[in-house]
Amino acid sequence: NPIPVSKEVNQADPRITGISNSLSAGAKAAIYPNPVTRTGNAMLKLENMEKGSYEITVSNTKGQKLSGRKILYGGGDNTFALPLNASWTAGLYTVSLVNEDSKKVINLPLIISD
């Protein structure tokens, strides 16, 4: 199934763009910059999502989990660093965000470039 996403512009620096997945009632998850270079830093921005513990995982196109981390999201607007690795090849990856209480899953595409 295709992931419904839209272009996202970082309000603090409009030169940085990313991809977001609009959820319900103003809730949103976005990754920026996207694409990101292999040695760069990508951020996951959450807005008005359900409060709680989340697990963030990054998987390749074969569905293999490459990295992960747990975060505690207290609501509102928060930004978290994505666990990337400079040894990964350029290509398409999936960032999954799983609410550990409700088990809701949000998937976002991440493009890594050289």
Stockholm file with secondary structure:
# STOCKHOLM 1.0

chainA/1-114         NPIPVSKEVNQADPRITGISNSLSAGAKAAIYPNPVTRTGNAMLKLENMEKGSYEITVSNTKGQKLSGRKILYGGGDNTFALPLNASWTAGLYTVSLVNEDSKKVINLPLIISD
#=GR chainA/1-114 SS CCCCCEEEECSSCTTCEEEEEECSTTCEEEEESSSEETTSCCEEEEESCCCEEEEEEEECTTCCEEEEEEEEECSSEEEEECCCCTTSCSEEEEEEEEETTTCCEEEEEEEEEC
#=GC SS_cons         CCCCCEEEECSSCTTCEEEEEECSTTCEEEEESSSEETTSCCEEEEESCCCEEEEEEEECTTCCEEEEEEEEECSSEEEEECCCCTTSCSEEEEEEEEETTTCCEEEEEEEEEC
//
